[in-house]
Amino acid sequence: MISRWRLRQKSGLSTGAALLLGLWVSAAQAQTVYRVVDAQGNVTFTDNPERGGKAITLAPLPSVPTAARPASPSPRAKGNPGQPFMPYDRFAIANPVAGASLRNNMTPVEVAVSPPLRDDHQIQLLVNGELSQSALHSDAFWLAGLPAGQHQLQAELLDSQGRIQHRTDPVTIFIAE
């Protein structure tokens, strides 16, 4: 019996601590919190004043200053893209092929992804190291209006949180005048 009581007490404390943490987060967002005690003596916390609770004031959460950013911004890492991010066996630009000479009109870009792109993953297209096409759940893109000359294409694979998990090898194309 005593061990059950201690277990209930410990789980009640951890539940209470989680509730209190949640309330502190709510307070940090400038919300009023009300403490309500029912007929059985059970205490609940709410943001609804219509439940007849007493408004309470919570201390602000401590904050940690953010670290300074490096002086030289390097948004995209250079170098070897490495092996494809699992669960993919293949992640590469299939079209246009390296060295292709194209006219300055709509140019399709196809990314070979095997197995097919997961529902929670996206691909974004880079031209000359700069973001050209924002992340889409697609393996096909269109380029238009590229100036004459040499351009480098790469595709980046983003996971469900929008983090870059893989980058294709660069493909160099030439746009004719």
C-alpha positions in Angstrom: 0.0 0.0 0.0 2.7 2.4 0.9 4.6 1.9 -2.4 1.4 2.6 -4.4 0.8 5.8 -2.4 4.4 6.9 -3.1 4.0 6.0 -6.8 0.9 8.2 -6.9 2.6 10.9 -5.1 5.6 10.8 -7.4 3.5 10.7 -10.5 1.4 13.5 -9.1 4.5 15.6 -8.6 5.8 15.0 -12.1 2.4 15.8 -13.5 2.2 18.9 -11.4 5.7 19.9 -12.5 4.8 19.5 -16.1 1.6 21.5 -15.5 3.6 24.2 -13.8 6.1 24.3 -16.6 3.3 24.7 -19.1 1.8 27.5 -17.1 5.2 29.3 -17.0 5.4 29.0 -20.8 1.9 30.4 -21.0 2.8 33.3 -18.7 5.9 34.0 -20.8 3.4 34.5 -23.7 1.6 37.2 -21.6 -1.5 35.1 -20.8 -3.4 35.3 -17.6 -3.7 32.0 -15.7 -6.5 31.2 -13.3 -6.3 28.6 -10.4 -9.6 26.8 -9.9 -10.4 24.5 -7.0 -13.5 22.2 -7.4 -15.8 20.9 -4.7 -13.6 17.8 -4.1 -10.5 20.0 -3.6 -8.9 19.2 -7.0 -6.8 22.1 -8.3 -6.8 22.9 -12.0 -5.2 25.8 -14.0 -6.9 27.4 -16.9 -6.8 30.5 -19.2 -10.6 30.7 -19.1 -11.8 33.3 -16.5 -15.4 32.1 -16.8 -14.5 28.9 -14.8 -14.4 31.1 -11.7 -10.8 30.8 -10.8 -8.4 33.2 -9.1 -5.9 35.0 -11.3 -2.3 34.1 -10.4 1.0 35.7 -11.3 3.9 33.6 -12.4 7.5 34.6 -12.3 9.1 35.1 -15.7 11.2 32.3 -17.1 14.9 32.8 -17.1 16.5 33.4 -20.5 19.8 32.5 -21.9 21.4 35.0 -24.3 22.0 33.7 -27.8 25.5 33.2 -29.1 26.9 35.7 -31.5 26.8 34.7 -35.2 30.1 34.3 -37.1 31.3 37.4 -38.9 31.5 35.8 -42.3 28.1 34.4 -43.3 28.4 31.1 -45.2 24.8 30.0 -45.8 25.7 27.0 -47.9 28.5 24.6 -47.2 30.8 23.8 -50.1 32.4 20.5 -50.8 31.4 16.9 -51.4 27.7 16.3 -50.8 28.4 12.7 -49.5 26.1 9.7 -49.7 22.4 10.2 -50.2 20.3 10.8 -47.0 18.6 7.6 -46.0 16.0 6.4 -47.0 17.1 7.4 -50.5 19.4 5.3 -52.7 19.7 8.0 -55.4 19.4 11.7 -55.3 20.9 13.5 -58.4 20.0 16.0 -61.1 18.9 13.8 -64.1 18.0 16.5 -66.6 19.6 18.7 -67.9 22.8 16.6 -68.2 26.2 18.1 -67.3 27.6 20.2 -70.2 24.2 20.7 -71.9 23.8 23.8 -74.1 20.3 25.3 -73.8 18.3 28.2 -75.1 17.2 31.0 -72.8 13.6 29.8 -72.5 11.8 27.5 -70.1 14.3 24.8 -69.0 13.0 21.7 -67.2 15.1 20.4 -64.3 14.4 16.9 -63.1 15.8 15.4 -59.9 16.1 11.6 -59.8 15.0 10.4 -56.4 14.9 6.7 -55.6 12.7 5.5 -53.9 10.2 8.3 -54.5 10.2 11.4 -52.4 8.6 10.9 -49.0 5.5 13.0 -48.2 7.3 15.0 -45.4 10.4 15.7 -47.6 11.0 18.6 -50.0 13.5 19.6 -52.7 14.8 23.1 -53.4 16.8 24.2 -56.4 20.0 26.2 -56.4 21.4 28.1 -59.4 25.0 29.3 -59.0 24.9 28.6 -55.3 21.8 30.8 -54.7 18.3 29.6 -54.0 16.3 29.7 -57.2 13.2 27.6 -56.5 11.8 27.4 -52.9 11.3 24.0 -51.4 8.6 21.9 -53.0 7.3 18.4 -52.7 8.4 17.8 -56.3 11.2 16.3 -58.3 10.6 18.7 -61.3 11.4 22.4 -61.6 11.3 25.0 -64.4 14.0 27.6 -64.9 13.3 30.7 -66.9 15.2 33.9 -67.7 18.7 32.7 -67.1 21.3 35.0 -68.7 23.6 33.7 -71.3 26.6 31.9 -70.0 27.6 29.1 -67.7 25.4 28.2 -64.7 25.8 25.6 -62.0 22.7 23.7 -60.8 22.3 21.8 -57.5 19.3 20.4 -55.6 18.9 20.1 -51.9 16.9 17.6 -50.0 15.0 19.0 -47.0 13.6 16.8 -44.1 10.3 17.4 -42.3 11.8 20.2 -40.3 13.2 22.0 -43.4 16.8 21.1 -42.6 19.1 20.3 -45.5 20.0 16.6 -45.4 21.7 16.1 -48.8 22.9 18.1 -51.8 23.4 16.8 -55.3 26.6 17.0 -57.2 26.8 20.2 -59.2 25.6 20.1 -62.8 27.1 22.8 -65.1 24.9 24.0 -68.0 25.4 26.6 -70.7 22.7 29.1 -71.8 23.2 30.2 -75.5 22.6 33.8 -76.5 
